[in-house]
């Protein structure tokens, strides 16, 4: 591994964690000037963009190696951004690298990989259940050499300040459900694109990269050459994107859990309930610590196993493992954060630690990229097939 995990942890502890109070109490914009300096330093050290190939300025790490890096960066809300491997940009970069044409890679991938621009991904629609990703109303209709796009999306992460979005739009309405949509690049300065609002997440709208937007496409006209891959291939491309993406998410969640456990243990070891009586002396707190440690260790082994299978056999072969880690790690994340907040008492629900921020923003982990219940269905049905039970919706 070209990046020492010890050096990486030292950098996170000394350079990024000290920025958290300003981020939590003020805004993402308040720390952006410092983050730009740190991003330059990360590039200078040769740590930039771990999962992308060297010819795009990255480190070319295999998925299993990047998983370990992602855990370390996940210990702070601003870790992945500083290394330019943050969602949704890293997923868009991998998509463009695998499926983009030469012009798309030159115009969009290279400046994105260099950290000169940001991007977003527009798929979910407020009018339809996100658990049925093939049910979309947003359309892209051919007109000459162009597509004219109309539709309504939300939870378009990081649209605020992005240069372009990749939108899932129906191009083949009469095709089978999984062949109806395509993925199309839309520059955000295209006439007819509108950022309606940054959606408040449990009361916090956020800004810049740290935000989720509601957007509209009103007769947005873009060249057909902006389509990524074949017409009707949007869902297949999304699946390619989501397999490694879930590894990225899950290892980031494990990093959050490690930091939450660290904060819980430090508080338990220093907080006096009475003179000479520490919080950590209480059996309930000890059980929270033990349960969190077991969950984190189990989650890490499961995710690394899934990453190894993706690397060697492909995402389709690892689809059951991918579904399993998604709900297992997301559920463990919520439990660990809840225990850590409870251990901190009233302090835990303030923004004096990152726990409340994570609790607000990572509750969605059990919803996005497929709700937990959907993934549990996938795993259960696969198990039942072994006993001759075949279930269809």
C-alpha positions as CSV (number, residue, x, y, z in Angstrom):
1,X,0.0,0.0,0.0
2,X,1.5,3.3,-1.1
3,X,-0.2,5.2,1.8
4,X,0.8,4.3,5.3
5,X,-2.3,4.0,7.5
6,X,-0.3,5.3,10.4
7,X,0.7,8.4,8.5
8,X,-2.9,8.8,7.3
9,X,-4.3,8.6,10.8
10,X,-1.7,11.2,12.0
11,X,-2.8,13.5,9.2
12,X,-6.5,13.1,10.0
13,X,-5.8,13.7,13.7
14,X,-3.5,16.7,13.3
15,X,-5.0,18.5,10.3
16,X,-8.7,17.5,9.8
17,X,-10.2,16.8,13.2
18,X,-9.1,20.3,14.5
19,X,-11.3,21.8,11.7
20,X,-14.4,19.9,12.9
21,X,-15.6,22.5,15.5
22,X,-15.7,25.3,12.9
23,X,-17.5,23.0,10.4
24,X,-20.0,21.8,13.0
25,X,-20.7,25.2,14.6
26,X,-20.5,27.4,11.5
27,X,-20.5,25.9,8.0
28,X,-18.7,23.9,5.4
29,X,-17.9,27.1,3.6
30,X,-16.0,28.4,6.7
31,X,-13.4,25.7,6.3
32,X,-13.2,25.6,2.5
33,X,-10.1,27.8,2.2
34,X,-8.2,25.6,4.7
35,X,-9.5,22.5,2.9
36,X,-8.2,23.8,-0.4
37,X,-4.7,24.1,1.1
38,X,-4.9,20.7,2.6
39,X,-6.1,19.2,-0.7
40,X,-2.9,20.6,-2.3
41,X,-0.9,19.1,0.5
42,X,-2.5,15.7,-0.1
43,X,-1.6,15.9,-3.8
44,X,2.0,16.9,-2.9
45,X,2.3,13.8,-0.6
46,X,1.0,11.5,-3.4
47,X,-2.2,10.5,-1.5
48,X,-4.7,12.1,-3.9
49,X,-7.6,10.1,-5.3
50,X,-6.7,6.6,-4.1
51,X,-9.0,4.5,-6.2
52,X,-8.4,6.1,-9.7
53,X,-5.6,5.2,-12.0
54,X,-2.3,7.0,-12.1
55,X,-2.9,8.6,-15.5
56,X,-5.8,10.5,-13.9
57,X,-3.7,11.6,-11.0
58,X,-4.8,8.9,-8.6
59,X,-3.1,6.1,-6.8
60,X,-4.6,3.1,-8.7
61,X,-5.5,1.2,-5.6
62,X,-7.5,-2.0,-5.8
63,X,-10.8,-2.0,-4.0
64,X,-9.5,-3.9,-0.9
65,X,-6.7,-1.4,-0.3
66,X,-8.9,1.6,-0.8
67,X,-11.4,0.1,1.7
68,X,-8.8,0.4,4.4
69,X,-8.1,4.0,3.4
70,X,-11.8,4.8,3.3
71,X,-12.2,3.6,6.9
72,X,-9.5,5.9,8.1
73,X,-10.9,8.9,6.2
74,X,-14.4,8.1,7.5
75,X,-13.2,9.0,11.1
76,X,-14.0,12.7,10.2
77,X,-16.9,14.1,8.1
78,X,-14.4,16.0,5.9
79,X,-11.8,13.2,5.3
80,X,-13.0,11.9,1.9
81,X,-13.5,15.4,0.5
82,X,-9.9,16.3,1.4
83,X,-8.6,13.3,-0.6
84,X,-11.0,13.9,-3.5
85,X,-12.7,10.5,-3.1
86,X,-16.0,11.8,-1.8
87,X,-19.4,10.8,-2.9
88,X,-20.9,11.4,-5.4
89,X,-17.7,12.5,-7.2
90,X,-15.8,9.3,-6.8
91,X,-18.7,7.3,-8.2
92,X,-19.0,9.6,-11.2
93,X,-15.3,9.4,-11.8
94,X,-15.4,5.6,-11.8
95,X,-18.4,5.7,-14.1
96,X,-16.7,8.1,-16.6
97,X,-13.5,6.1,-16.4
98,X,-15.2,2.8,-17.2
99,X,-17.9,3.9,-19.6
100,X,-17.2,7.5,-20.8
101,X,-15.9,8.3,-24.3
102,X,-12.7,10.2,-25.0
103,X,-14.5,13.6,-25.1
104,X,-16.3,13.0,-21.9
105,X,-13.2,11.9,-20.1
106,X,-11.3,15.0,-21.4
107,X,-14.0,17.5,-20.7
108,X,-15.4,16.2,-17.4
109,X,-13.3,13.4,-15.9
110,X,-9.9,15.1,-15.9
111,X,-11.0,18.3,-14.2
112,X,-13.1,16.3,-11.7
113,X,-10.1,14.1,-10.9
114,X,-7.9,17.1,-10.6
115,X,-10.3,18.6,-8.0
116,X,-11.0,21.6,-10.2
117,X,-14.7,21.0,-10.4
118,X,-17.4,19.0,-8.5
119,X,-20.3,16.9,-9.8
120,X,-23.6,15.5,-8.7
121,X,-25.9,12.5,-9.6
122,X,-29.6,12.9,-10.2
123,X,-31.6,9.7,-10.0
124,X,-34.2,9.8,-7.1
125,X,-37.5,11.4,-7.8
126,X,-39.9,12.7,-5.1
127,X,-42.9,11.4,-7.0
128,X,-41.7,7.8,-6.9
129,X,-40.4,5.3,-4.3
130,X,-36.7,5.2,-4.4
131,X,-36.9,1.5,-3.6
132,X,-38.1,1.0,-7.2
133,X,-35.2,2.6,-9.1
134,X,-36.6,1.7,-12.6
135,X,-39.7,3.7,-12.0
136,X,-38.8,7.2,-13.4
137,X,-40.7,10.0,-15.0
138,X,-37.8,12.2,-16.0
139,X,-37.5,11.9,-19.8
140,X,-34.9,12.6,-22.4
141,X,-36.5,13.0,-25.9
142,X,-34.5,13.1,-29.1
143,X,-34.7,16.3,-31.1
144,X,-32.2,16.4,-34.0
145,X,-28.7,15.7,-32.5
146,X,-29.9,16.6,-29.0
147,X,-31.8,15.3,-26.0
148,X,-34.5,17.5,-24.4
149,X,-34.7,16.6,-20.7
150,X,-37.7,17.2,-18.5
151,X,-38.1,16.0,-14.9
152,X,-37.9,16.5,-11.2
153,X,-35.2,15.0,-8.9
154,X,-34.2,15.3,-5.3
155,X,-31.5,14.2,-3.0
156,X,-29.1,15.2,-5.7
157,X,-26.1,15.3,-3.4
158,X,-23.7,18.2,-3.7
159,X,-25.5,20.0,-6.6
160,X,-24.8,23.3,-4.8
161,X,-21.8,24.5,-6.7
162,X,-21.3,21.5,-8.9
163,X,-20.3,21.9,-12.6
164,X,-22.4,19.1,-14.0
165,X,-24.8,16.3,-13.1
166,X,-25.3,12.8,-14.4
167,X,-29.0,12.4,-14.7
168,X,-31.0,9.1,-15.1
169,X,-33.7,9.8,-17.7
170,X,-36.1,7.6,-19.7
171,X,-35.0,7.5,-23.3
172,X,-36.7,4.2,-24.3
173,X,-40.2,4.4,-22.7
174,X,-41.5,1.3,-24.5
175,X,-38.6,-1.0,-23.5
176,X,-38.4,-3.4,-20.7
177,X,-38.2,-1.6,-17.3
178,X,-34.4,-2.2,-16.8
179,X,-33.7,-0.9,-20.4
180,X,-35.8,2.3,-20.4
181,X,-33.3,4.8,-18.9
182,X,-30.0,6.2,-19.9
183,X,-27.4,8.3,-18.0
184,X,-26.7,11.7,-19.5
185,X,-24.3,14.5,-18.6
186,X,-26.0,17.8,-18.0
187,X,-23.8,20.9,-17.3
188,X,-25.5,22.9,-14.6
189,X,-25.3,26.1,-16.5
190,X,-27.6,24.5,-19.2
191,X,-30.8,26.7,-19.7
192,X,-33.7,25.1,-18.0
193,X,-31.8,23.5,-15.1
194,X,-32.8,24.8,-11.7
195,X,-31.6,24.1,-8.3
196,X,-34.8,24.5,-6.3
197,X,-33.4,24.3,-2.8
198,X,-30.9,22.5,-0.6
199,X,-33.1,20.1,1.4
200,X,-32.9,20.4,5.1
201,X,-31.8,17.1,6.7
202,X,-33.3,17.0,10.2
203,X,-33.2,20.8,10.2
204,X,-29.9,21.4,8.4
205,X,-29.7,22.5,4.8
206,X,-25.9,22.5,4.4
207,X,-24.1,24.1,1.6
208,X,-21.6,23.4,-1.2
209,X,-20.5,19.8,-1.2
210,X,-22.1,19.1,2.1
211,X,-25.7,19.4,0.9
212,X,-28.6,17.5,-0.9
213,X,-30.6,19.4,-3.5
214,X,-34.0,19.3,-5.1
215,X,-33.6,20.1,-8.8
216,X,-35.7,20.4,-12.0
217,X,-35.0,20.0,-15.6
218,X,-37.3,22.1,-17.8
219,X,-36.6,21.6,-21.5
220,X,-32.8,21.2,-20.8
221,X,-31.2,20.6,-24.2
222,X,-27.9,18.7,-24.4
223,X,-26.1,16.9,-27.2
224,X,-26.8,13.2,-27.5
225,X,-23.0,12.8,-27.3
226,X,-23.5,13.6,-23.6
227,X,-25.0,10.1,-23.0
228,X,-22.7,7.8,-21.2
229,X,-22.7,4.3,-22.7
230,X,-25.5,2.8,-24.8
231,X,-29.0,4.1,-24.9
232,X,-31.1,2.2,-22.3
233,X,-28.0,1.2,-20.4
234,X,-28.6,3.5,-17.5
235,X,-29.7,0.9,-15.0
236,X,-26.8,-1.4,-15.8
237,X,-24.4,1.5,-15.4
238,X,-26.0,2.4,-12.1
239,X,-25.4,-1.2,-10.9
240,X,-21.8,-1.0,-11.9
241,X,-21.5,2.2,-9.9
242,X,-23.2,0.9,-6.8
243,X,-21.2,-2.3,-6.3
244,X,-17.9,-0.6,-5.4
245,X,-19.8,2.4,-4.1
246,X,-21.3,0.3,-1.3
247,X,-17.8,-0.8,-0.3
248,X,-16.8,2.9,-0.1
249,X,-19.9,3.7,2.0
250,X,-19.6,0.7,4.3
251,X,-15.9,1.3,5.1
252,X,-16.6,5.0,5.7
253,X,-19.4,4.0,8.1
254,X,-17.0,1.7,9.9
255,X,-14.6,4.6,10.3
256,X,-17.4,6.6,11.8
257,X,-18.2,3.8,14.2
258,X,-14.5,3.6,15.2
259,X,-14.5,7.3,15.9
260,X,-17.8,7.1,17.8
261,X,-16.4,4.2,19.9
262,X,-13.2,6.2,20.6
263,X,-15.3,9.2,21.8
264,X,-17.5,7.0,23.9
265,X,-14.5,5.3,25.6
266,X,-12.7,8.6,26.2
267,X,-15.8,10.1,27.8
268,X,-16.4,7.0,29.9
269,X,-12.8,7.1,31.1
270,X,-12.8,10.8,32.0
271,X,-16.4,11.6,33.1
272,X,-17.0,11.5,36.8
273,X,-20.5,10.6,38.0
274,X,-19.3,11.4,41.6
275,X,-15.8,12.1,43.0
276,X,-13.7,9.1,42.0
277,X,-16.6,7.3,40.2
278,X,-16.1,7.1,36.5
279,X,-18.9,6.7,33.9
280,X,-16.9,3.7,32.6
281,X,-17.5,1.8,35.8
282,X,-21.1,1.3,34.9
283,X,-22.0,-2.1,33.5
284,X,-24.4,-0.6,30.9
285,X,-21.7,1.6,29.5
286,X,-19.3,-1.3,29.4
287,X,-21.9,-3.4,27.5
288,X,-22.3,-0.5,24.9
289,X,-18.6,-0.5,24.4
290,X,-18.3,-4.3,24.0
291,X,-21.3,-4.5,21.7
292,X,-19.9,-1.7,19.5
293,X,-16.5,-3.3,19.3
294,X,-18.0,-6.7,18.3
295,X,-20.2,-5.1,15.7
296,X,-17.4,-3.0,14.1
297,X,-15.0,-6.0,13.9
298,X,-17.7,-8.2,12.3
299,X,-18.7,-5.5,9.9
300,X,-15.1,-5.0,8.8
301,X,-14.5,-8.7,8.0
302,X,-17.8,-8.8,6.1
303,X,-17.0,-5.8,4.0
304,X,-13.5,-6.8,3.2
305,X,-14.8,-10.3,2.1
306,X,-17.3,-8.6,-0.2
307,X,-14.6,-6.3,-1.6
308,X,-12.3,-9.3,-2.3
309,X,-15.1,-11.1,-4.1
310,X,-15.9,-8.0,-6.2
311,X,-12.2,-7.7,-7.1
312,X,-11.8,-11.3,-8.2
313,X,-15.3,-12.3,-9.5
314,X,-17.1,-9.0,-10.2
315,X,-20.0,-7.1,-8.6
316,X,-22.7,-9.4,-10.0
317,X,-21.1,-12.4,-8.4
318,X,-20.9,-10.5,-5.1
319,X,-24.5,-9.2,-5.2
320,X,-25.6,-11.1,-2.1
321,X,-22.5,-10.0,-0.1
322,X,-23.1,-6.4,-1.3
323,X,-26.7,-6.5,-0.1
324,X,-25.7,-8.1,3.2
325,X,-23.1,-5.6,4.2
326,X,-25.3,-2.7,3.2
327,X,-28.0,-3.4,5.8
328,X,-25.7,-5.0,8.4
329,X,-23.2,-2.1,8.5
330,X,-25.8,0.6,8.2
331,X,-27.7,-0.9,11.1
332,X,-24.6,-1.2,13.2
333,X,-23.7,2.4,12.4
334,X,-27.0,3.6,13.8
335,X,-26.7,1.5,16.9
336,X,-23.1,2.6,17.6
337,X,-23.9,6.3,17.2
338,X,-26.9,5.9,19.4
339,X,-24.9,4.2,22.2
340,X,-22.2,6.9,21.9
341,X,-24.7,9.7,22.2
342,X,-26.4,8.0,25.1
343,X,-23.1,7.7,26.9
344,X,-22.3,11.4,26.4
345,X,-25.7,12.4,27.8
346,X,-26.9,15.9,26.8
347,X,-23.4,16.6,25.3
348,X,-24.1,13.9,22.7
349,X,-27.0,15.8,21.1
350,X,-25.1,19.0,20.7
351,X,-22.6,19.9,17.9
352,X,-19.7,20.0,20.4
353,X,-18.8,16.6,19.1
354,X,-19.5,15.2,15.6
355,X,-21.9,12.5,17.0
356,X,-25.1,14.6,16.4
357,X,-24.0,15.6,12.9
358,X,-23.4,12.0,12.0
359,X,-26.7,10.9,13.6
360,X,-28.6,13.5,11.5
361,X,-26.8,12.8,8.2
362,X,-26.1,9.1,8.5
363,X,-29.6,8.0,9.5
364,X,-30.1,8.0,5.8
365,X,-27.6,5.1,5.5
366,X,-30.5,2.7,6.0
367,X,-32.5,4.3,3.2
368,X,-30.2,5.4,0.3
369,X,-28.6,2.9,-2.1
370,X,-31.6,0.7,-1.5
371,X,-33.5,0.6,1.8
372,X,-32.4,-2.0,4.3
373,X,-35.6,-3.9,3.9
374,X,-35.0,-4.3,0.1
375,X,-31.6,-5.8,0.7
376,X,-32.8,-8.1,3.4
377,X,-35.4,-9.4,0.9
378,X,-32.6,-10.1,-1.6
379,X,-30.6,-12.1,0.9
380,X,-33.6,-14.0,2.3
381,X,-34.9,-15.0,-1.2
382,X,-31.4,-16.3,-2.1
383,X,-31.3,-18.4,1.0
384,X,-34.9,-19.7,0.4
385,X,-34.0,-20.8,-3.1
386,X,-31.8,-23.4,-1.5
387,X,-34.9,-25.0,-0.1
388,X,-36.9,-24.8,-3.3
389,X,-38.8,-21.6,-2.5
390,X,-38.9,-19.0,-5.3
391,X,-40.5,-15.7,-4.5
392,X,-41.4,-13.0,-6.9
393,X,-42.8,-9.5,-6.3
